[in-house]
Every structure is written in structure tokens, then in C-alpha cells.
Amino acid sequence: MIAVDGRALDFVNGLGFLNMVANLNESIKVKSRPFYTDKLRSTFYNDVIPKLIEQLGMIPPRSIHISIDLWETKRREGVLGVIAHYIDSGWNLQSKTIGFKVFNGRHTATNIAELCDSVLATYSLKRSEVCY
């Protein structure tokens, strides 16, 4: 529900959600937002990233195109998102979100490039191997 509807993780702490779950089945105990955050983080690092590293490793150099987006949260925290686009072996266009990073400092080209490089490094990619 959180992922499908694009809800924030603190949705599970809302009174309306908790009442709905209790009305459906009182034996269900909803865990806290930190529990789900840790679970998602663990799944991302242990399952998702290794699969993406394998998939991206099969794509020839300069055949992965990167798009980036930079925005601020309601708390005025900068966030950088990175998406890799490529054509897979079945000639299907793939777009995979490969990273979100907290962005501190000025939004200069150098700072953006350095943070993007750190996301690429997670997947053993270099700036010279991708297109923008």
C-alpha cells in the first residue's frame, strides 16, 4: 500500500491507518515506521543493489543513459535522485532508480557531479561509461 500509493513511511503511524487495520483484524500488530525503514533499507542493499549490479554489468559501456533530479524536501533537505535508462537484451527499454542521496551544499555542477559519481560507483560504473 505504501509503495503502490506513494505514501510516506510514517503513514503506518497514522490513526486512520491503525484504526482501519484494527477493524479488519485486531490480531495484526502494525510495526513502527523505523521498522519498515530498516526493512526496506536491508532489502535494497541486500537484494536490489546486487541484482542491479548484475543487470547493469551486462550493458555495454556508453549504452546506459543517466537522468538526475535534484529537489528539496519539506524540511528543506536537498535530495539527488539518479535513474539509469538502457535497452535490455530483449530490446525493452528499462528505467531503474539506482540511487537517492542527501544533497548538502550548493547546487553547483561540480557538487552534483561528485554526488552522482558516488551513486555510479555503487554499481561499479564511471562517468565516462554512461551518457547524460
C-alpha positions as CSV (number, residue, x, y, z in Angstrom):
1,M,0.0,0.0,0.0
2,I,2.8,2.4,0.9
3,A,4.7,1.7,-2.3
4,V,1.7,1.4,-4.6
5,D,0.1,4.6,-3.5
6,G,3.3,6.5,-3.0
7,R,2.6,7.1,0.7
8,A,5.3,8.3,3.1
9,L,6.5,5.6,5.5
10,D,5.1,7.4,8.5
11,F,1.7,6.5,7.0
12,V,1.8,3.4,9.2
13,N,1.7,5.5,12.3
14,G,-1.4,7.4,11.3
15,L,-4.5,7.0,13.4
16,G,-6.7,6.3,10.4
17,F,-4.5,3.5,9.2
18,L,-4.1,2.0,12.6
19,N,-7.9,2.1,13.1
20,M,-8.5,0.5,9.7
21,V,-6.1,-2.4,10.5
22,A,-7.6,-2.9,13.9
23,N,-11.1,-3.0,12.4
24,L,-10.0,-5.6,9.8
25,N,-8.2,-7.8,12.2
26,E,-7.4,-7.0,15.8
27,S,-4.6,-9.6,15.9
28,I,-2.5,-7.7,13.4
29,K,0.1,-5.5,15.2
30,V,1.4,-2.7,12.9
31,K,5.1,-2.1,13.4
32,S,6.6,1.4,13.6
33,R,8.0,3.5,10.7
34,P,11.6,2.8,11.8
35,F,10.9,-1.0,11.5
36,Y,9.7,-0.6,7.9
37,T,12.5,1.8,7.1
38,D,15.1,-0.7,8.3
39,K,13.4,-3.5,6.4
40,L,13.4,-1.5,3.2
41,R,17.0,-0.4,3.6
42,S,18.1,-4.0,4.2
43,T,16.1,-5.3,1.2
44,F,17.5,-2.5,-1.0
45,Y,21.2,-3.2,0.0
46,N,21.0,-7.0,0.2
47,D,18.6,-7.8,-2.7
48,V,18.0,-4.9,-5.1
49,I,21.5,-3.5,-5.5
50,P,23.2,-6.8,-6.2
51,K,20.6,-7.6,-8.9
52,L,21.0,-4.1,-10.4
53,I,24.8,-4.5,-10.4
54,E,24.4,-7.8,-12.4
55,Q,22.0,-6.2,-14.8
56,L,24.0,-3.1,-15.4
57,G,27.2,-5.1,-15.7
58,M,25.8,-6.8,-18.9
59,I,25.1,-3.5,-20.6
60,P,27.9,-2.3,-23.0
61,P,29.8,0.9,-22.0
62,R,28.1,4.2,-23.1
63,S,24.8,2.3,-23.5
64,I,23.5,3.4,-20.1
65,H,21.9,6.8,-20.0
66,I,21.5,8.6,-16.7
67,S,18.9,11.2,-15.7
68,I,19.2,13.0,-12.4
69,D,16.8,15.1,-10.4
70,L,17.5,17.4,-7.5
71,W,14.9,18.7,-5.2
72,E,14.2,19.8,-1.6
73,T,12.1,18.0,1.0
74,K,9.5,19.9,3.0
75,R,12.3,20.1,5.7
76,R,14.5,21.9,3.1
77,E,16.9,18.9,2.8
78,G,18.4,18.5,-0.7
79,V,17.9,15.1,-2.4
80,L,19.5,13.8,-5.6
81,G,17.8,11.0,-7.5
82,V,19.5,9.1,-10.2
83,I,17.8,6.9,-12.8
84,A,19.6,4.6,-15.3
85,H,18.0,4.0,-18.7
86,Y,19.0,1.3,-21.1
87,I,17.8,-1.2,-23.6
88,D,18.0,-4.8,-22.3
89,S,18.8,-7.9,-24.3
90,G,15.2,-8.3,-25.3
91,W,15.1,-4.8,-26.8
92,N,13.0,-3.5,-23.9
93,L,13.6,0.0,-22.5
94,Q,14.5,-0.2,-18.9
95,S,14.5,2.6,-16.4
96,K,15.9,1.8,-12.9
97,T,16.2,4.1,-10.0
98,I,19.7,3.5,-8.8
99,G,20.1,6.0,-6.1
100,F,18.8,8.7,-3.8
101,K,21.4,10.7,-1.9
102,V,21.0,13.6,0.6
103,F,22.5,16.6,-1.1
104,N,24.2,19.1,1.2
105,G,25.8,22.3,0.0
106,R,25.5,24.5,-3.1
107,H,23.9,23.1,-6.2
108,T,26.9,23.6,-8.4
109,A,27.7,21.3,-11.4
110,T,30.8,20.1,-9.5
111,N,28.9,19.1,-6.4
112,I,26.1,17.4,-8.4
113,A,28.7,15.5,-10.5
114,E,30.6,14.3,-7.4
115,L,27.4,13.0,-5.7
116,C,26.3,11.4,-9.0
117,D,29.7,9.7,-9.3
118,S,29.2,8.2,-5.8
119,V,25.9,6.7,-6.9
120,L,27.5,5.3,-10.1
121,A,30.4,3.9,-8.0
122,T,27.9,1.8,-6.1
123,Y,27.3,-0.1,-9.4
124,S,31.0,-0.1,-10.5
125,L,30.2,2.5,-13.1
126,K,32.2,5.5,-14.1
127,R,31.0,8.8,-15.5
128,S,33.0,8.0,-18.7
129,E,30.9,4.8,-19.2
130,V,27.5,6.4,-19.1
131,C,25.7,9.1,-21.1
132,Y,23.7,12.0,-19.7
